[in-house]
């Protein structure tokens, strides 16, 4: 049985969309499901209930386990056909956190320049219980 690997990402962000639509899993790694965080869905509801701010990090869910931000990339990259540079950048928690933090800053700047509103899932009253 192969793993279900779901990526929750911001489809309006050109960087996020570019990465997620090009990522390919290694043979036998599992079935990839891409989920746009701007649309209603069970995974978006779940991560919001857990207090995870989707504007601050992508989410990868593998067989029921949720990984967030740099940890999501750290567990995802070894399952993909990524090259040696990407593998090196996300090999350890420390390096992954630094690289991911830089990428997140670039993403936030790009969204501001493009006048794309953040998702703000933690502020949305729909998610409050």
MOPE-V238390 format. One record per backbone hydrogen bond with DSSP energy under -1.0 kcal/mol. NH is the residue of the N-H (numbers start at 1). CO is the residue of the C=O. E is the energy in kcal/mol with one decimal. If there is no record, write none. Layout:
# MOPE-V238390
((NH:CO:E) (NH:CO:E))
This chain:
# MOPE-V238390
((5:31:-3.0) (6:61:-2.8) (7:33:-2.8) (8:59:-3.0) (9:35:-2.2) (13:10:-1.1) (17:13:-2.9) (18:14:-2.1) (19:15:-2.4) (20:16:-2.8) (21:17:-2.4) (23:19:-1.7) (26:79:-3.2) (29:26:-2.3) (31:3:-3.0) (33:5:-2.8) (35:7:-3.1) (37:9:-3.4) (39:36:-1.7) (45:41:-2.2) (46:42:-2.4) (47:43:-2.7) (48:44:-1.9) (49:45:-2.3) (50:46:-1.4) (51:48:-1.8) (52:47:-2.5) (56:53:-1.9) (59:8:-2.0) (60:67:-2.6) (61:6:-2.9) (62:65:-2.5) (63:4:-1.8) (65:62:-2.1) (67:60:-2.9) (69:58:-2.6) (71:68:-1.4) (73:69:-1.6) (74:70:-2.3) (75:71:-2.0) (76:72:-1.8) (77:73:-2.6) (79:76:-2.0) (80:77:-1.8) (81:24:-2.2) (87:83:-2.2) (88:84:-2.1) (89:85:-2.3) (90:86:-1.2) (91:88:-1.1) (96:92:-2.4) (97:93:-2.4) (98:94:-1.8) (99:95:-2.8) (100:96:-2.8) (101:97:-2.2) (102:98:-2.0) (103:99:-2.5) (104:100:-2.7) (105:101:-1.9) (106:102:-2.1) (107:103:-2.5) (108:104:-2.6) (109:105:-2.1) (110:106:-2.5) (111:107:-2.6) (112:108:-1.9) (113:109:-2.5) (114:110:-2.4) (116:111:-2.7) (123:120:-1.1) (127:124:-1.8) (128:125:-1.0))
